[in-house]
């Protein structure tokens, strides 16, 4: 059970009582990320997230910020995604006030010191270099670029080295003042708490935070009419491939049907892809699929690492499974997918941070919080006919996107294979 209130400044507070725990997790969700950035600003949300941990007037360094929490056994961190940014802390319940003070301090009172900016700029460039050097991460970047070419969703969250190198302090301050607002923030707190006490404390602490007009993000477009593919040749031992298909937004009524379809296809060791590609044909060690849901777009992505000499065979095996998915799904497969979806959902909510994230993510992205029982009911309501309809609508030849990183040169032959 959760309680939600909205303060006068538009700040939304969600509290979830978990009396069986001794911890409290507090997550600040802000409606800002890569999808709110122009091309020259690419990476600015991620850069700001880093800078918020560099120091405030009260806590002069990142060491002082982290020590404040770690000295009492807690954990603190942040994260930037395509459509949201987070600042979070997990701590024992007796130190709840400390967690609120530290998170509020770094979010509202960060100095954005020139020295810190220049130092962090180099750190982020090294983070980008690390991602570029990782074939597994690089292929994920490439498939996003193919799915959303020239759009914020297609850009890496960290930005490019060129944009990170060019961002100024004033750009960051302007961007921060436009997006880091109480009416663009959800605070989700879960654990050993009292709803009324937490509400009073948060109101006293953040009630004077001044709101402003919220800027919208940049919408995504799905205008794909033909196959797209990109091969980045690298002299490595394994070829990493991603096959991506445009999917459904978080608001689409068929999103849960697509989630179940993905489970049948490639989630878990009993999925079709795992059995066919790994267990039966021995073509890959890692083969799986996953679904992304954004507010106005989505994707289904299959990832595999294979012997470069067997890329053709692996791709063909994957395409066969996609084609067969459009033709037949059995009742036992659907039932197993439902049980897996429900079980993993319930198991994921066994700690306070997961519970806080469950409520907060839904609220910041959709302005609505589905309960566990509501989601279970939606999963149970999906039929075989729903899965077949969604598969036939989404799994189309002209919507295929293929990205490969590795010692592969057969561009033309691979492109010709991309048919369902």
C-alpha positions, -999 to 999 in steps of 0.1 A, spaced: 0 0 0 12 35 -8 1 70 1 5 99 -22 3 136 -15 11 167 -36 27 197 -19 16 232 -28 47 236 -50 37 206 -70 62 182 -54 47 147 -53 55 125 -23 48 87 -23 52 67 9 51 30 13 52 14 47 71 -18 51 70 -26 88 89 -59 85 121 -41 73 147 -20 92 156 0 62 143 31 44 149 38 7 144 73 -5 144 81 -43 141 115 -59 128 110 -95 131 140 -118 114 142 -152 146 149 -171 171 129 -191 185 124 -226 151 130 -242 150 166 -229 183 175 -245 190 193 -278 219 179 -299 245 204 -285 233 196 -250 237 158 -254 249 144 -221 241 174 -200 216 156 -177 242 129 -170 268 156 -164 246 174 -139 239 142 -120 276 137 -116 281 173 -104 255 171 -78 277 146 -59 308 169 -61 300 192 -32 277 217 -16 283 246 8 275 223 37 294 193 24 324 206 5 334 174 -14 321 142 -28 340 125 0 320 144 26 287 135 8 294 98 6 309 96 41 278 111 56 258 81 44 284 54 44 295 62 80 261 49 92 261 19 68 240 34 41 243 36 3 239 67 -19 240 71 -57 223 86 -87 214 77 -122 204 92 -155 182 75 -181 164 85 -213 134 100 -197 143 104 -160 170 111 -135 173 96 -100 191 105 -67 187 78 -41 197 66 -7 191 34 13 197 36 50 186 21 83 153 37 94 169 55 124 189 76 100 160 87 78 165 124 86 201 122 76 193 107 42 167 134 35 191 161 45 219 148 23 198 142 -8 181 175 -5 214 193 0 231 178 -31 200 184 -52 193 220 -42 227 233 -31 253 219 -54 280 244 -62 287 236 -98 323 247 -92 344 254 -123 372 232 -110 347 203 -103 332 208 -138 366 205 -155 376 175 -135 343 157 -140 344 165 -177 375 143 -180 359 116 -159 328 114 -181 349 114 -212 367 84 -198 333 68 -190 324 73 -227 357 58 -238 351 28 -216 317 23 -232 331 27 -267 358 1 -259 332 -25 -248 317 -43 -278 287 -53 -257 279 -17 -247 288 -3 -282 263 -26 -300 236 -14 -276 244 22 -286 243 13 -323 209 -4 -321 194 27 -304 208 49 -332 192 26 -358 159 25 -340 157 63 -334 180 79 -360 187 116 -353 165 116 -322 172 119 -285 161 83 -278 188 72 -302 216 90 -284 238 76 -257 228 90 -222 264 101 -215 264 121 -248 294 124 -271 329 134 -262 325 165 -284 294 177 -266 306 169 -232 339 188 -239 319 218 -251 293 221 -223 297 253 -202 289 260 -166 262 285 -177 246 259 -199 244 236 -170 229 262 -146 203 272 -172 194 236 -179 192 229 -142 169 258 -135 146 248 -163 142 211 -153 151 204 -117 119 217 -102 96 205 -74 66 202 -99 89 180 -120 99 158 -91 85 127 -73 100 116 -40 93 79 -33 101 66 2 96 30 13 105 11 44 100 13 81 83 47 82 52 65 94 33 81 66 21 112 85 55 119 101 73 116 67 48 139 50 53 165 77 91 164 76 92 165 38 68 194 37 89 213 62 121 205 43 110 211 8 78 231 9 96 263 0 113 248 -31 100 272 -58 82 257 -89 83 269 -124 69 260 -159 79 225 -169 95 221 -203 84 190 -224 108 165 -239 114 159 -276 89 134 -291 101 103 -309 90 93 -344 87 58 -359 88 64 -396 108 33 -406 99 19 -440 129 -3 -447 155 -25 -430 184 -6 -413 217 -22 -404 252 -11 -393 283 -32 -389 313 -18 -369 343 -39 -377 366 -48 -348 393 -73 -345 379 -92 -315 372 -128 -307 334 -125 -307 307 -107 -328 281 -90 -307 248 -85 -325 215 -67 -317 184 -72 -337 159 -45 -328 122 -38 -337 101 -8 -328 78 -17 -299 51 -1 -278 50 28 -254 43 25 -217 8 38 -223 -1 13 -250 -29 -11 -240 -10 -40 -255 22 -34 -235 16 -63 -212 9 -86 -241 42 -76 -256 60 -82 -223 46 -118 -223 55 -122 -260 90 -113 -251 92 -138 -223 81 -166 -247 107 -154 -272 138 -147 -252 136 -142 -214 150 -169 -193 166 -203 -199 134 -219 -211 127 -193 -238 125 -202 -274 157 -183 -283 177 -198 -255 166 -234 -263 170 -231 -301 200 -209 -305 221 -220 -275 209 -254 -263 200 -270 -296 225 -254 -321 253 -242 -298 255 -209 -316 258 -185 -286 266 -185 -249 245 -154 -243 212 -150 -262 183 -131 -248 156 -105 -257 141 -76 -237 115 -49 -241 119 -12 -236 88 10 -230 91 48 -232 63 74 -230 59 77 -267 79 48 -281 94 14 -274 115 -15 -287 120 -52 -287 157 -61 -288 175 -94 -292 211 -96 -281 236 -123 -288 274 -129 -287 285 -154 -314 315 -167 -332 322 -143 -361 322 -173 -385 287 -183 -375 270 -149 -375 249 -159 -406 237 -191 -389 229 -173 -356 210 -145 -374 191 -171 -394 182 -190 -363 169 -158 -346 148 -149 -376 133 -183 -378 122 -180 -341 106 -146 -349 87 -160 -379 75 -189 -358 63 -166 -331 39 -150 -356 25 -184 -365 19 -202 -332 20 -198 -294 8 -226 -272 -14 -222 -241 13 -238 -219 38 -212 -232 14 -184 -223 7 -198 -189 44 -202 -181 51 -166 -193 23 -153 -170 37 -171 -140 73 -160 -148 61 -123 -151 41 -124 -119 68 -143 -100 96 -120 -110 75 -89 -102 67 -101 -67 103 -113 -60 117 -79 -72 97 -61 -46 113 -77 -16 135 -47 -6 126 -11 2 145 4 -28 126 -18 -53 92 -8 -37 102 29 -38 112 26 -74 80 7 -84 58 36 -73 81 64 -82 89 54 -118 52 49 -126 43 83 -111 70 104 -128 64 88 -162 27 81 -163 12 102 -135 -5 70 -123 5 41 -100 -8 6 -108 -9 -16 -78 6 -51 -78 -29 -66 -80 -39 -44 -109 -8 -54 -129 -14 -91 -121 -49 -87 -134 -37 -71 -166 -12 -100 -171 -39 -126 -164 -62 -110 -189 -38 -115 -218 -49 -142 -243 -33 -162 -270 -52 -141 -295 -37 -110 -280 -1 -124 -283 -7 -134 -320 -22 -101 -329 7 -81 -313 33 -104 -329 18 -100 -364 15 -62 -360 51 -57 -347 72 -84 -362 75 -70 -398 104 -73 -422 106 -36 -430 109 -28 -392 140 -49 -386 172 -32 -374 205 -50 -372 237 -38 -354 269 -58 -352 302 -51 -335 330 -75 -344 352 -90 -372 323 -92 -397 324 -80 -433 295 -96 -451 272 -66 -451 253 -74 -483 246 -110 -475 234 -102 -440 212 -74 -452 195 -98 -476 187 -122 -448 166 -96 -429 132 -109 -438 103 -123 -417 
